[in-house]
């Protein structure tokens, strides 16, 4: 077949052969004789193949059958023809090369022997041919072909006699064709083995001999492979003949091979399970009566180590599939061993996607299939996964690892599975009925149900970020509606998917915020409502309706105590205290068109309003601080009680950083986005570091680092508390009547964080086998919380907290600022004189004059270093640092005085107060009252009664004196200034 193009796959040389081949190395004369014999064999075989092509393949390809079955078989025969042509082309190419070498060269090299040099290519083509041939045999291809009534078949008996010496008139045409199309090719492989053996015998020990010896082994394997392929094909073909059309039509596939039949090697399934068991190379089939079940081998596990051995019997094998488990029982250990071996090898080969070479050789012997698989399966039986398609990892018949579930209705779940259930992080999409929208749950799951932290993006523009339990919202969570129609945000406690317990509701449309208790999604119990206009009130609610009397705090500092309506109209008995001191007490009515009317007593004695009323603090008794945000603390307690297990750490702190790339794209963390952090926190590292840094010296720096990290449990806890605090007191919630509530919370946060730190440390020491730290009493614990933790966490709450302090002390700060304005009109000398600072303490040397200046008019020169120091008070949030600044200011004043009097000088109180008042007036700190009270409320209790307390008291005294400056002082100082 000269001129035919070779359409063959090119296979790389064997690595071992490349290392040992030596180009140009000559073989002896005996090897040359073997090569000459190969030439003769290839010539005869090529001629045989040419006759087979002309007399068999071409006639059979002339007319395509019209029936469906015939068409399917014809396609298989076309594939067989393709493999035949490839084999023929390779044979001719080999013949041409050997012939050319024999005629032109006196010496031979291994490279000249094509069946060795490109042995992989020969093996590949022979394997393909016989696999395709076997496929044709399995579906009774030759029987169907010989039923054709075409004229071509009238001459085939004569033709087939040329190939078969034992052909008789009784020989069936199908058997003859079967024999002709495989026997010459199979015999040719035998001739290759004989030739290579002869060549191997005459070669001396060398690298060439090793190569030829390896080639012989491969061709022997090929011979065994061909034998096994044909045996399997005949075995399978016989099975299809014995089964009814119902089974054959559904199970018969050209590539499928029967590996074992319980009729040949008895084994039985569970009681009344089946009459017959068939093991194919891709499925396990159980036949019972006129029905059957098939199980894909890729999702079949064979277990003989079942804990319930009594259920297996002495010779039982438990077969595990995704939805069913049954037992195969043999009569003796030998039959059990054979079935177990064949099942395991068939499963292993199915998982690998290819059969062994040879089919039952030593390649896979002794290797059991992995218990971990990756496969796609559609659940059929009644269960929560019915009709769902699962693609992912499996272990012993159950989804286990990463996977994706898809239902026909559009639901799907992507995430982690454990023992057949959703477990770990997962993303679930649930379509909304009659809407082209989805609810998207990004959550942690536990044994098939949502549990732990999650984010749900509902299809109606609402988003929930918080905790779940048993598929419902449970614990702390935030629900926010982003729709333009009615935007709102709820931050608080949930129970059984409803708002229950303490929570904050912000109605952005109405411009008001509710802080209080809830029951079954309704405001219920004590509550505080803060409006955007600055009005706030405290009432009792029942199922969203106000009941009983309450307290209403108006923007102009008027206070109403009594009953009022939803639109803040006074009704019934009540008491109205005006900001000017008047008190109106009686019965209030509001008639249409007549405005507010009252009948009662007006007290105009002009007594100053009780400070407790005018600056009333709400919510203190109604909402004990230890009962607020219980849901946040409960999550942390559960985390500690679990022993800080990694699985619990994921659901507590957010979504694990090691989750697969596909899931990481959708991950969010609890109230913060995880950025690139220098420190990688793992549970074992956290507990180890806690032990190393629990001494006070290094504890503070460790806690500072931990609290700043959103990956550390303490840092995660602080983030959650920060969000809760902002939800309550920022924006609309910035109302001076909530200051004490906010201040209480911040202190309590410090106590709880210290308490949880102690819990973590206790656990860390226990795990290391060390004695836990002795429990300290509550007073010492509180002291640690205020001195160690509070300064570290205060920056997170400072903006909202300081705003409340500014609002609470707004009137005092306004009076103070007016006094500062008055005092700022004084030049330095006049101000020192006005404040009664003794003249021998005046730093006149600091008043450097220019030619046109008078000393009496110079301003902002005296005690400049102390003034600049005090101005730094507003640059820090830590009360400790603020007190240090105050101490430094005092030292600067004393230093300046010592320089003036030219000796060390300790300032008595009589000298300190006027000097400090001078420095305060020149520092011009705008909200000094808010600063002073924040320091006083949040400073370390151990500082009370000490130097810091003394200096803070002095600063308070200066602040109060400056408030009392009046306008006539401004006029006086203006006259002094112009004189």
MORA-V372068 format. One record per backbone hydrogen bond with DSSP energy under -1.0 kcal/mol. NH is the residue of the N-H (numbers start at 1). CO is the residue of the C=O. E is the energy in kcal/mol with one decimal. If there is no record, write none. Layout:
<<NH & CO & E> <NH & CO & E>>
This chain:
<<4 & 1 & -1.5> <18 & 14 & -2.3> <19 & 15 & -1.6> <20 & 16 & -1.3> <21 & 17 & -2.3> <25 & 22 & -1.7> <27 & 108 & -1.6> <32 & 28 & -1.5> <33 & 29 & -2.0> <34 & 30 & -1.9> <35 & 31 & -2.0> <36 & 32 & -2.1> <37 & 33 & -2.2> <38 & 34 & -1.9> <39 & 35 & -1.8> <40 & 36 & -1.7> <41 & 37 & -2.5> <42 & 38 & -2.7> <43 & 39 & -2.0> <44 & 40 & -2.3> <45 & 41 & -2.5> <46 & 42 & -2.5> <47 & 43 & -1.9> <48 & 44 & -2.1> <49 & 45 & -2.5> <50 & 46 & -2.0> <51 & 47 & -2.0> <52 & 48 & -2.3> <53 & 49 & -2.2> <54 & 50 & -2.2> <55 & 51 & -3.0> <56 & 52 & -1.9> <57 & 52 & -2.0> <58 & 53 & -2.4> <60 & 56 & -2.1> <61 & 57 & -1.4> <62 & 59 & -1.1> <71 & 67 & -2.1> <72 & 68 & -2.1> <73 & 69 & -2.2> <74 & 70 & -2.2> <75 & 71 & -1.9> <76 & 72 & -1.5> <77 & 73 & -2.1> <78 & 74 & -2.1> <79 & 75 & -1.8> <80 & 76 & -2.1> <81 & 77 & -2.4> <82 & 78 & -2.1> <83 & 79 & -2.1> <84 & 80 & -2.3> <85 & 81 & -2.8> <86 & 82 & -2.0> <87 & 83 & -2.1> <88 & 84 & -2.6> <89 & 85 & -2.7> <90 & 86 & -2.0> <91 & 87 & -2.1> <92 & 88 & -2.4> <93 & 89 & -2.3> <94 & 90 & -2.4> <95 & 91 & -2.6> <96 & 92 & -2.6> <97 & 93 & -2.1> <98 & 94 & -2.4> <99 & 95 & -2.4> <100 & 96 & -2.3> <101 & 97 & -2.1> <102 & 98 & -2.5> <103 & 99 & -1.7> <104 & 100 & -1.3> <105 & 101 & -2.2> <112 & 109 & -1.7> <113 & 110 & -1.9> <114 & 112 & -1.1> <116 & 113 & -1.5> <117 & 113 & -3.0> <118 & 114 & -2.7> <119 & 116 & -1.5> <122 & 118 & -1.8> <123 & 119 & -2.8> <124 & 120 & -2.2> <125 & 121 & -2.1> <126 & 122 & -2.3> <127 & 123 & -2.5> <128 & 124 & -2.2> <129 & 125 & -2.2> <130 & 126 & -2.3> <131 & 127 & -2.3> <132 & 128 & -2.4> <133 & 129 & -2.7> <134 & 130 & -2.4> <135 & 131 & -2.0> <136 & 132 & -1.8> <137 & 133 & -1.9> <138 & 134 & -2.6> <139 & 135 & -1.3> <140 & 137 & -2.1> <141 & 136 & -2.6> <144 & 140 & -2.1> <145 & 141 & -2.3> <146 & 142 & -2.2> <148 & 145 & -1.3> <153 & 150 & -1.1> <154 & 151 & -1.4> <155 & 152 & -1.0> <159 & 155 & -1.8> <160 & 156 & -3.1> <161 & 157 & -1.3> <162 & 159 & -1.3> <163 & 160 & -1.1> <164 & 160 & -2.0> <176 & 172 & -2.2> <177 & 173 & -2.8> <178 & 174 & -2.4> <179 & 175 & -2.3> <180 & 176 & -2.9> <181 & 177 & -2.4> <182 & 179 & -1.1> <183 & 179 & -2.9> <186 & 182 & -2.7> <187 & 183 & -2.9> <188 & 184 & -1.6> <189 & 185 & -1.4> <190 & 186 & -1.3> <191 & 187 & -1.9> <192 & 188 & -2.0> <193 & 189 & -2.0> <194 & 190 & -2.2> <195 & 191 & -2.7> <196 & 192 & -2.7> <197 & 193 & -2.1> <198 & 194 & -2.2> <199 & 195 & -2.4> <200 & 196 & -2.4> <201 & 197 & -2.1> <202 & 198 & -1.6> <203 & 199 & -1.2> <210 & 206 & -1.7> <211 & 207 & -1.9> <212 & 208 & -2.5> <213 & 209 & -2.6> <214 & 210 & -2.2> <215 & 211 & -2.1> <216 & 212 & -2.4> <217 & 213 & -1.8> <218 & 214 & -1.9> <219 & 215 & -2.2> <220 & 216 & -2.2> <221 & 217 & -2.1> <222 & 218 & -2.0> <223 & 219 & -2.1> <224 & 220 & -2.2> <225 & 221 & -2.8> <226 & 222 & -2.7> <227 & 223 & -2.0> <228 & 224 & -2.4> <229 & 225 & -2.9> <230 & 226 & -2.4> <231 & 227 & -2.2> <232 & 228 & -2.9> <233 & 229 & -2.2> <234 & 230 & -2.4> <235 & 231 & -2.7> <236 & 232 & -2.7> <237 & 233 & -2.7> <238 & 234 & -2.4> <239 & 235 & -1.6> <240 & 236 & -2.2> <241 & 237 & -1.5> <242 & 238 & -1.6> <243 & 239 & -1.7> <248 & 244 & -2.4> <249 & 245 & -3.2> <251 & 247 & -2.7> <252 & 248 & -2.6> <256 & 253 & -1.7> <259 & 279 & -3.5> <260 & 279 & -1.8> <262 & 277 & -2.4> <264 & 261 & -1.4> <265 & 261 & -2.6> <268 & 329 & -2.4> <273 & 270 & -2.5> <275 & 287 & -3.5> <276 & 287 & -1.9> <278 & 285 & -2.8> <279 & 260 & -3.0> <280 & 283 & -2.7> <281 & 257 & -1.6> <284 & 295 & -2.3> <285 & 278 & -3.0> <286 & 293 & -2.8> <287 & 276 & -2.9> <288 & 291 & -2.7> <291 & 288 & -2.0> <293 & 286 & -2.4> <295 & 284 & -2.3> <297 & 282 & -2.8> <299 & 296 & -1.9> <300 & 297 & -1.6> <301 & 320 & -2.4> <303 & 318 & -3.0> <309 & 307 & -1.6> <311 & 308 & -1.3> <313 & 309 & -1.7> <317 & 328 & -2.8> <318 & 303 & -2.7> <319 & 326 & -3.6> <320 & 301 & -2.8> <321 & 324 & -2.3> <326 & 319 & -2.2> <328 & 317 & -3.0> <329 & 268 & -3.7> <330 & 315 & -2.5> <336 & 332 & -2.0> <337 & 333 & -2.5> <338 & 334 & -2.3> <339 & 335 & -2.6> <340 & 336 & -2.9> <341 & 337 & -2.5> <342 & 338 & -2.9> <343 & 339 & -2.9> <344 & 340 & -2.4> <345 & 341 & -2.6> <346 & 342 & -2.5> <347 & 343 & -2.5> <348 & 344 & -2.6> <349 & 345 & -2.5> <350 & 346 & -2.2> <351 & 347 & -2.5> <352 & 348 & -2.0> <353 & 349 & -1.1> <354 & 349 & -1.3> <361 & 358 & -1.6> <367 & 364 & -1.9> <373 & 394 & -1.9> <375 & 392 & -2.4> <377 & 390 & -2.6> <379 & 388 & -2.6> <386 & 383 & -1.6> <387 & 379 & -2.1> <388 & 385 & -2.6> <389 & 406 & -3.3> <390 & 377 & -3.6> <391 & 404 & -2.5> <392 & 375 & -2.1> <393 & 402 & -2.6> <394 & 373 & -2.6> <395 & 398 & -2.4> <396 & 371 & -1.2> <398 & 395 & -1.1> <400 & 393 & -2.5> <401 & 417 & -2.5> <403 & 415 & -2.1> <404 & 391 & -2.2> <405 & 413 & -3.1> <406 & 389 & -2.2> <407 & 411 & -3.0> <410 & 407 & -1.4> <412 & 429 & -1.8> <413 & 405 & -2.4> <414 & 427 & -3.1> <415 & 403 & -2.4> <416 & 425 & -2.4> <417 & 401 & -2.5> <418 & 421 & -3.0> <420 & 399 & -2.8> <421 & 418 & -1.5> <423 & 416 & -2.2> <424 & 445 & -2.8> <426 & 443 & -2.6> <427 & 414 & -3.5> <428 & 441 & -2.9> <429 & 412 & -3.1> <430 & 439 & -2.6> <432 & 437 & -2.7> <435 & 432 & -1.7> <437 & 435 & -1.2> <439 & 430 & -2.9> <440 & 457 & -2.6> <441 & 428 & -3.3> <442 & 455 & -3.7> <443 & 426 & -2.4> <445 & 424 & -2.6> <446 & 449 & -3.7> <448 & 422 & -3.3> <449 & 446 & -1.3> <451 & 444 & -3.1> <452 & 468 & -2.6> <453 & 651 & -2.1> <454 & 466 & -3.1> <455 & 442 & -3.3> <456 & 464 & -2.9> <457 & 440 & -3.0> <458 & 462 & -2.4> <461 & 458 & -1.0> <463 & 480 & -2.7> <464 & 456 & -2.8> <465 & 478 & -2.7> <466 & 454 & -2.4> <467 & 476 & -2.1> <468 & 452 & -2.4> <469 & 472 & -2.7> <471 & 450 & -1.7> <472 & 469 & -1.6> <474 & 467 & -2.1> <475 & 494 & -2.9> <477 & 492 & -2.3> <478 & 465 & -2.5> <479 & 490 & -2.6> <480 & 463 & -2.7> <481 & 488 & -2.8> <482 & 461 & -2.6> <489 & 506 & -1.6> <490 & 479 & -3.4> <491 & 504 & -2.7> <492 & 477 & -2.4> <493 & 502 & -2.0> <494 & 475 & -2.1> <495 & 498 & -2.8> <497 & 473 & -2.6> <498 & 495 & -1.6> <500 & 493 & -1.5> <501 & 518 & -2.4> <503 & 516 & -2.8> <504 & 491 & -2.8> <505 & 514 & -2.8> <506 & 489 & -2.9> <507 & 512 & -2.5> <508 & 487 & -1.2> <511 & 507 & -1.7> <512 & 507 & -1.6> <513 & 530 & -2.9> <514 & 505 & -3.4> <515 & 528 & -3.2> <516 & 503 & -2.3> <517 & 526 & -2.0> <518 & 501 & -1.7> <519 & 522 & -2.7> <521 & 499 & -2.0> <522 & 519 & -1.4> <524 & 517 & -1.9> <525 & 541 & -3.2> <527 & 539 & -2.3> <528 & 515 & -2.9> <529 & 537 & -2.9> <530 & 513 & -2.9> <531 & 535 & -3.0> <532 & 511 & -2.2> <534 & 531 & -1.5> <536 & 553 & -2.1> <537 & 529 & -2.2> <538 & 551 & -2.5> <539 & 527 & -2.3> <541 & 525 & -3.0> <542 & 545 & -3.2> <544 & 523 & -2.9> <545 & 542 & -1.8> <547 & 540 & -3.0> <550 & 562 & -3.1> <551 & 538 & -1.9> <552 & 560 & -3.5> <553 & 536 & -3.4> <554 & 558 & -2.7> <557 & 554 & -1.6> <559 & 577 & -2.6> <560 & 552 & -3.0> <561 & 575 & -2.8> <562 & 550 & -2.3> <563 & 573 & -1.2> <565 & 569 & -2.3> <568 & 565 & -1.9> <571 & 563 & -2.1> <572 & 588 & -2.0> <574 & 586 & -2.8> <575 & 561 & -2.2> <576 & 584 & -3.7> <577 & 559 & -3.4> <578 & 582 & -3.0> <581 & 578 & -1.5> <583 & 603 & -2.1> <584 & 576 & -3.3> <585 & 601 & -2.8> <586 & 574 & -2.3> <587 & 599 & -2.2> <588 & 572 & -2.9> <589 & 597 & -3.2> <591 & 595 & -1.0> <594 & 591 & -1.9> <595 & 591 & -1.0> <597 & 589 & -3.2> <599 & 587 & -2.1> <601 & 585 & -3.2> <603 & 583 & -3.6> <613 & 610 & -1.4> <614 & 610 & -2.2> <615 & 611 & -1.9> <616 & 613 & -1.6> <618 & 737 & -2.3> <623 & 619 & -1.9> <627 & 624 & -2.3> <633 & 629 & -1.4> <634 & 630 & -2.7> <635 & 631 & -1.3> <636 & 632 & -1.3> <637 & 633 & -2.5> <638 & 634 & -2.4> <639 & 635 & -1.8> <640 & 636 & -2.4> <641 & 637 & -2.9> <642 & 638 & -1.4> <643 & 640 & -1.9> <644 & 639 & -2.0> <649 & 645 & -2.5> <650 & 646 & -1.9> <651 & 647 & -1.6> <652 & 648 & -2.2> <653 & 649 & -2.9> <654 & 650 & -1.7> <659 & 656 & -1.3> <664 & 660 & -2.3> <665 & 661 & -1.2> <666 & 663 & -1.5> <667 & 664 & -1.2> <672 & 669 & -1.3> <686 & 682 & -2.9> <687 & 683 & -2.4> <688 & 684 & -1.9> <689 & 685 & -2.7> <690 & 686 & -2.2> <691 & 687 & -1.4> <692 & 688 & -1.5> <693 & 689 & -2.0> <699 & 695 & -1.9> <702 & 698 & -1.9> <703 & 699 & -3.0> <704 & 700 & -2.3> <705 & 701 & -1.9> <706 & 702 & -2.6> <707 & 703 & -3.1> <708 & 704 & -1.0> <716 & 712 & -2.9> <717 & 713 & -2.4> <718 & 714 & -2.2> <719 & 715 & -2.0> <720 & 716 & -2.0> <721 & 717 & -2.3> <722 & 718 & -2.3> <723 & 719 & -2.1> <724 & 720 & -2.1> <725 & 721 & -2.6> <726 & 722 & -2.7> <727 & 723 & -2.4> <728 & 724 & -1.2> <729 & 725 & -2.6> <730 & 726 & -1.9> <733 & 730 & -2.2> <734 & 731 & -1.7> <735 & 733 & -2.1> <738 & 735 & -2.4> <739 & 736 & -1.3> <742 & 738 & -2.3> <743 & 739 & -3.0> <744 & 740 & -2.5> <745 & 741 & -2.0> <746 & 742 & -2.2> <747 & 743 & -1.9> <748 & 744 & -2.4> <749 & 745 & -2.9> <750 & 746 & -1.8> <751 & 747 & -1.8> <752 & 748 & -2.7> <753 & 749 & -2.7> <754 & 750 & -2.1> <755 & 751 & -2.4> <756 & 752 & -2.8> <757 & 753 & -2.3> <758 & 754 & -2.3> <759 & 755 & -1.9> <760 & 756 & -2.4> <761 & 757 & -2.6> <762 & 758 & -2.6> <763 & 759 & -2.1> <764 & 760 & -2.6> <765 & 761 & -2.5> <766 & 762 & -2.1> <767 & 763 & -2.4> <768 & 764 & -1.2> <769 & 766 & -1.5> <770 & 765 & -2.9> <781 & 777 & -2.2> <782 & 778 & -2.6> <783 & 779 & -2.1> <784 & 780 & -2.2> <785 & 781 & -2.3> <786 & 782 & -2.4> <787 & 783 & -2.6> <788 & 784 & -3.0> <789 & 784 & -1.0> <790 & 785 & -2.8> <792 & 789 & -1.1> <793 & 789 & -1.8> <794 & 790 & -2.1> <796 & 793 & -1.6> <797 & 794 & -1.3> <798 & 794 & -1.5> <801 & 797 & -2.5> <802 & 798 & -3.3> <803 & 799 & -1.5> <804 & 800 & -1.7> <805 & 801 & -1.9> <806 & 802 & -2.6> <807 & 803 & -2.3> <808 & 804 & -2.6> <809 & 805 & -2.2> <810 & 807 & -1.1> <813 & 809 & -2.5> <814 & 810 & -2.0> <815 & 811 & -2.1> <816 & 812 & -2.6> <817 & 813 & -2.7> <818 & 814 & -2.0> <819 & 815 & -2.1> <820 & 816 & -2.4> <821 & 817 & -2.2> <822 & 818 & -2.2> <823 & 819 & -2.7> <824 & 820 & -2.0> <825 & 822 & -1.2> <826 & 823 & -1.3> <828 & 858 & -2.9> <831 & 827 & -2.5> <832 & 828 & -2.5> <833 & 829 & -2.3> <834 & 830 & -2.9> <835 & 831 & -2.3> <836 & 833 & -1.3> <837 & 832 & -2.8> <841 & 838 & -2.0> <842 & 839 & -1.5> <844 & 842 & -1.7> <846 & 843 & -1.6> <847 & 844 & -1.6> <848 & 846 & -1.7> <853 & 850 & -1.4> <857 & 854 & -1.9> <858 & 855 & -1.0> <867 & 863 & -2.0> <868 & 864 & -2.7> <869 & 865 & -1.7> <870 & 866 & -2.4> <871 & 867 & -1.9> <872 & 869 & -1.3> <873 & 870 & -2.0> <874 & 871 & -1.1> <875 & 872 & -1.8> <882 & 878 & -2.3> <883 & 879 & -2.3> <884 & 880 & -2.1> <885 & 881 & -2.2> <886 & 882 & -2.0> <887 & 883 & -2.6> <888 & 884 & -2.7> <889 & 885 & -2.4> <890 & 886 & -2.2> <891 & 887 & -2.3> <892 & 888 & -2.2> <893 & 889 & -2.3> <894 & 890 & -2.6> <895 & 891 & -2.4> <896 & 892 & -2.3> <897 & 893 & -2.5> <898 & 894 & -2.5> <899 & 895 & -2.0> <900 & 896 & -2.1> <901 & 897 & -2.8> <903 & 898 & -1.7> <912 & 908 & -2.7> <913 & 909 & -2.3> <915 & 911 & -1.5> <916 & 912 & -3.3> <917 & 913 & -2.5> <918 & 914 & -1.9> <919 & 915 & -2.2> <920 & 916 & -2.8> <921 & 917 & -2.5> <922 & 918 & -1.8> <923 & 919 & -1.9> <924 & 920 & -1.6> <931 & 927 & -2.0> <932 & 928 & -2.9> <933 & 929 & -2.3> <934 & 930 & -2.1> <935 & 931 & -2.3> <936 & 932 & -2.5> <937 & 933 & -2.5> <938 & 934 & -2.1> <939 & 935 & -1.4> <943 & 940 & -2.4> <944 & 941 & -1.6> <946 & 943 & -1.8> <950 & 946 & -2.2> <951 & 947 & -2.7> <952 & 948 & -2.6> <953 & 949 & -2.3> <954 & 950 & -2.1> <955 & 951 & -2.3> <956 & 952 & -2.4> <957 & 953 & -2.2> <958 & 954 & -2.1> <959 & 955 & -2.4> <960 & 956 & -2.5> <961 & 957 & -2.2> <962 & 958 & -2.5> <963 & 959 & -1.5> <965 & 962 & -1.5> <969 & 966 & -1.1> <971 & 967 & -1.8> <972 & 968 & -2.5> <973 & 969 & -2.9> <974 & 970 & -1.9> <975 & 971 & -2.1> <976 & 972 & -2.3> <977 & 973 & -2.1> <978 & 974 & -1.7> <979 & 975 & -1.2>>
